[in-house]
Structures are given as C-alpha cells and as structure tokens.
C-alpha cells in the first residue's frame, strides 16, 4: 500500500507504535508499517472537518514533482487521511521531520529543535543544540520566508504560526521545517479543526479563532524578526535589535520599516515577497511610464494629390 497517492488509509491497516508527541488537538504516533511516517490521531474526531483535510491532501497531490518535493522538504504536510470503520476521519499520515532537526538531551531523550531554541540565549540544559552563526541566523530567516511564501503562493493561509511548530537546523546547511500543517486552510475555506492561537503570537486585530492572509503576514513578521534578533518578544512597536553581524545597514533599515508596517490595518501589511526583497538587500525601484515619442509631421501633399498611373502589361 502506498500513501503518496492521497488515498484514504483504513485505521485498521495501521500498526501504531510509540507515542512521540502530544498536543492540544491530537497525539502523534510512530507507524510500525511505515517507519518514515507518523500518524496524527485527533482527540475528538467528531470535531474534524474531513472535507477540509481532504482539500489539503489534494493541494499537495496537484503540485508538479518539483514543487511537491520542495513542499515535502519544508513541511509535515498531510499525505492522506486515516478513516475508521464508520467512515469518520480519525487523523492523517505525514512524514517525519528531517533527522538534523532534533537533538539529544543529557538523559538520552530525543527532542525536536523548535524555533524557541533560536529565540533565546543558549542555556546549559540544551547545550547540545548547535547554535547558528550570525550568517546562518540570517539564512534561517530567509529560509523561513521562502517556506511561508510558498504556501501563500499556493493559495493557503497558515493559521497558527508559533515557536512550537517551526523547526530549524544549520546542519548540513540552514533549513526550516513546518509542523501542524493541518492547521492551514485554502483561502475562503473552513479549517480542519477550530483555529488555535498561541499566546504572544496572536494578531491583535483578528477576532478570536479567525485567521486570514493579513494575520499570517503579522505572524510571519514576528517569526522573521524574532529569529533575526534572538528575541522571543520582538513585535511592531517594540525595540528591534538584530544580532550583531546578522544584517547590514540597508537590510536592517528595510526590516525595521516592514516590521512597523506589519502591525498596520488589514490590506497594508507587507507580504512575504516584500520580506524576501528586504532580506536580499535590494531597493524597490518605482518606475514611471515613459512619455510617448513625438510623431514626425506628415506631408499630406505627397499622398492626396493626383498621381500618374501606368498600364501594367500582362502576358
């Protein structure tokens, strides 16, 4: 049996292994029959919008091979639904996070390298987490913008973006990986489950439990600037002090401008493309339409006078 075609998988065909994760809306289990996959089991399947989950599965299936591989490399996207005997959706299968995005504690336990470890100074308890250089920190911010922009380009709203559902690594190169992707939705479509929000990441202009492209832009700005500043509380209106050596003067000025605009009214917040340009250090050049060249005067006398016509001989 293959799960890559998006076909529903019967719950009875799974052999769940150890529980490796426990969240507010579900639990995550290893899958004995597919060691490279994980099963997210919802706590209350009655609350699940199965059609919304099927839509997320279909989004991935509709991508060409290259973009699909790029999505798989940066997100634990739902590959297929898992359904019980009564036809109710109980969860979904997804790929494991890349190995380098985990670390081992002194006690021997394996933990995921969440964004939280990038937003605070290193502590003795997690000294095994390889910290980035300023250049690698900058590269992680760029990788995060690229991953989020990819989802927006696909017509998706990410929804709950926080320090717990973004993973990162600098081995062998800076990269990020998004978790809880069943929290995403197609623009204008309902979510799989009631929208969750994380303290200190909520959009102040959004109604509780509601998300939009604009709220995504606010949370994306928080994530990017918190990475650049190693500050878990960087936000519009708060001091922004990037890690020394992370940004040059031009990039820092551009990032400051976008961060302040990120807290503005809906419709005015910078999109991910603007963040990509700001981090690239390129100025936006506004072009004005060129005035048309004057047309040369026409001597009508050459066209409107009587002309001598000749006879054409035909053989």
C-alpha atoms as one frame of an Amber mdcrd trajectory, in Angstrom:
protein
   0.000   0.000   0.000   1.262   3.488  -0.875   0.190   6.686   0.858   1.716
   9.013  -1.729  -1.370   8.953  -3.963  -3.504  10.595  -1.257  -5.962   7.705
  -0.955  -7.618   7.293   2.454  -5.980   4.682   4.673  -8.194   2.454   6.868
  -7.416   2.808  10.549  -7.418  -0.977  10.904  -4.459  -1.278   8.495  -2.181
   0.811  10.713   0.086  -0.624  13.356   0.698   2.355  15.656   3.998   2.437
  17.509   5.239   4.633  20.318   3.556   7.930  21.073   6.117  10.621  20.224
   4.055  13.796  20.519   1.095  15.148  22.448  -0.656  18.398  21.547  -3.893
  20.159  22.341  -5.862  18.720  19.418  -4.221  15.348  18.937  -1.432  12.872
  19.587   1.356  11.786  17.244   2.405   8.137  16.924   5.094   6.288  15.054
   3.787   3.870  12.416   5.327   0.385  12.513   4.434  -0.421   8.909   5.910
   2.863   7.598   8.946   3.858   9.698   9.391   7.151   7.850   5.802   8.252
   8.568   3.863   9.480  11.582   0.178   9.228  12.426  -1.556  12.235  13.952
  -4.613  10.995  15.806  -7.270  13.575  16.641  -8.593  13.591  20.191 -12.171
  14.192  19.095 -12.837  13.035  15.506 -16.364  14.443  15.755 -14.894  17.942
  15.567 -12.883  17.216  12.394 -13.917  18.648   9.015 -12.926  15.696   6.828
 -13.530  17.606   3.590 -11.142  20.365   4.677  -8.445  17.773   5.390  -9.072
  16.118   2.025  -8.586  19.530   0.387  -5.127  19.861   1.979  -4.189  16.382
   0.749  -5.374  17.342  -2.747  -3.314  20.540  -2.742  -0.110  18.535  -2.450
  -1.231  15.928  -4.996  -1.942  18.646  -7.571   1.619  20.004  -7.457   4.172
  19.079 -10.137   7.036  16.856  -8.973   9.495  19.687  -8.253   7.208  21.900
  -6.155   5.824  18.823  -4.394   9.330  17.772  -3.376  10.006  21.321  -2.143
   6.841  21.201  -0.013   7.757  17.782   1.388  11.207  19.103   2.297   9.876
  22.032   4.311   6.570  20.876   5.812   4.966  17.877   7.525   2.076  18.064
   5.077  -0.921  15.702   5.312  -0.249  12.879   2.843  -3.568  11.063   3.291
  -6.452  10.788   5.709  -6.914   7.905   8.121 -10.538   6.765   8.467 -12.288
   4.427  10.897 -14.792   1.691  10.077 -17.631   4.192  10.363 -16.000   6.404
   7.709 -15.140   9.110  10.214 -11.728  10.765   9.815  -9.524   9.922  12.796
  -6.328  11.627  11.694  -3.751  11.679   8.908  -0.312  10.428   7.940   2.668
  12.751   7.461   6.415  12.496   7.030   8.817  12.683   9.934  10.877  15.825
  10.381  14.421  15.568   8.971  16.871  13.966  11.380  19.108  17.040  11.792
  16.133  18.928  13.264  16.357  17.079  16.553  18.778  16.901  19.458  19.540
  14.573  22.347  19.289  15.588  25.991  21.760  14.566  28.687  19.232  11.938
  29.753  19.281  10.421  26.257  15.854  11.651  25.136  15.407  12.953  21.588
  13.651  16.282  21.160  12.762  18.406  18.161  14.726  21.597  17.580  11.860
  24.064  17.822  12.104  27.722  16.955  12.063  28.501  20.692  15.720  27.422
  20.864  16.543  30.124  18.337  14.781  32.962  20.160  16.674  32.924  23.462
  20.320  32.809  24.567  21.621  29.234  24.945  21.057  27.526  28.302  23.076
  24.680  29.872  20.036  22.382  29.701  20.074  22.458  25.901  23.726  22.984
  25.126  23.531  20.103  22.628  21.537  22.347  20.289  24.021  23.653  17.707
  23.677  27.435  17.687  23.868  29.360  14.398  26.446  31.952  13.474  25.056
  35.406  12.551  25.267  34.476   8.869  23.408  31.206   9.493  20.769  33.021
  11.541  20.198  35.337   8.591  19.970  32.313   6.266  17.369  30.725   8.557
  15.228  33.875   8.342  15.450  33.730   4.542  14.551  30.015   4.536  11.509
  30.720   6.720  10.302  33.486   4.394  10.710  31.153   1.401   8.723  28.359
   3.080   5.855  30.635   4.102   5.777  32.422   0.756   5.470  29.045  -0.966
   2.277  28.295   0.980   0.787  31.718   0.290   1.537  31.313  -3.419  -0.449
  28.062  -3.299  -3.493  29.972  -2.020  -3.139  28.809   1.588  -3.422  30.518
   4.966  -1.018  29.047   7.533  -3.053  29.995  10.608  -1.322  29.052  13.851
   2.321  30.063  13.460   4.421  29.891  16.612   7.758  28.926  18.147   6.498
  25.372  18.721   5.558  24.471  15.143   8.654  25.681  13.280  11.767  23.501
  13.354  15.260  24.503  12.237  18.805  23.278  11.746  22.153  24.522  10.459
  23.392  21.018   9.566  24.396  20.495   6.805  23.004  23.935   5.933  20.400
  26.325   7.381  16.875  24.987   6.840  13.416  25.125   8.417  10.524  22.669
   8.645   6.869  23.471   9.437   4.719  21.335  11.734   0.945  21.225  12.407
   0.218  21.801   8.736  -3.345  20.540   9.148  -3.916  23.959  10.722  -3.529
  25.506   7.260  -6.510  26.080   5.002  -7.290  27.215   1.488  -8.282  30.868
   1.391 -12.037  31.132   1.906 -12.377  27.515   3.088 -13.095  26.285   6.645
 -10.298  24.784   8.779  -9.888  21.120   9.660 -10.406  22.000  13.337 -11.283
  25.153  15.234  -8.384  27.552  14.809  -5.816  27.561  17.599  -3.857  30.647
  18.616  -0.648  30.894  20.602  -0.023  33.464  23.321   2.356  36.231  22.188
   1.769  35.276  18.526  -1.862  36.326  18.059  -2.774  39.119  15.656  -4.175
  41.986  17.784  -6.622  42.965  15.031  -8.037  39.475  14.460 -11.160  38.167
  16.146 -10.531  35.162  18.373 -10.211  31.976  16.363 -10.155  33.747  12.989
  -7.226  33.841  10.580  -6.553  35.429   7.218  -3.719  36.276   4.866  -3.288
  39.515   6.852  -2.969  37.696  10.187  -0.465  35.364   8.521   1.557  38.387
   7.447   1.610  39.677  11.020   2.754  36.347  12.471   5.327  35.880   9.706
   6.798  39.291  10.564   7.032  38.244  14.216   8.789  35.000  13.307  11.331
  36.612  10.979  12.239  39.468  13.311  12.388  37.254  16.391  14.854  34.996
  14.586  16.996  37.927  13.470  17.019  39.480  16.953  17.152  36.282  19.053
  14.210  37.828  20.885  11.048  35.884  21.709   9.032  39.096  22.070  10.083
  41.278  19.114   6.958  42.852  17.622   5.710  46.039  15.954   6.165  48.903
  18.398   8.771  47.025  20.472  12.543  47.526  20.225  14.168  45.577  17.407
  17.876  44.870  17.916  19.214  42.322  15.415  22.042  40.009  16.385  25.348
  41.763  15.516  26.595  40.711  12.096  23.203  39.349  11.056  22.095  42.285
   8.880  23.923  45.078   7.102  22.649  48.653   7.394  20.434  48.506   4.306
  18.775  45.223   5.294  18.280  46.380   8.880  16.590  49.592   7.753  14.310
  47.665   5.380  13.397  45.110   8.053  12.582  47.829  10.591  10.247  49.502
   8.112   8.407  46.264   7.303   8.130  45.283  10.976   6.335  48.520  11.839
   4.035  48.178   8.845   3.223  44.573   9.824   1.051  45.815  12.688  -0.955
  48.150  10.461  -4.518  47.842   9.164  -5.525  44.899   7.010  -4.590  45.449
   3.398  -1.442  47.423   4.272   0.736  44.723   5.813   3.852  43.600   3.886
   3.563  40.291   2.070   6.234  37.589   2.079   7.602  38.792  -1.252   8.395
  42.163   0.301  10.187  40.426   3.168  12.200  38.410   0.663  13.263  41.584
  -1.155  14.117  43.356   2.125  16.328  40.487   3.279  18.008  40.366  -0.113
  19.090  43.972   0.423  17.690  45.262  -2.836  15.815  48.533  -3.039  12.446
  48.626  -4.762  12.678  50.953  -7.745   9.402  52.557  -8.750   9.217  53.034
 -12.499   7.164  55.712 -14.227   5.722  55.219 -17.661   7.773  56.896 -20.376
   6.098  59.649 -22.399   5.463  58.565 -25.991   7.918  59.956 -28.547   6.509
  62.779 -30.696   5.348  61.603 -34.086   7.084  63.252 -37.091   4.933  65.633
 -39.191   3.311  64.120 -42.265   3.293  65.954 -45.592  -0.210  65.147 -46.813
   0.542  66.644 -50.202   2.577  63.561 -51.032  -0.450  61.335 -50.562  -3.512
  63.413 -51.539  -2.510  64.861 -54.986  -3.259  63.317 -58.344  -0.748  60.740
 -59.384   0.040  59.405 -62.836  -0.959  55.792 -63.191   0.671  53.403 -65.689
  -0.667  50.395 -67.516   0.638  47.025 -66.469   1.210  44.635 -69.395   0.186
  41.082 -68.738   1.412  38.236 -70.900
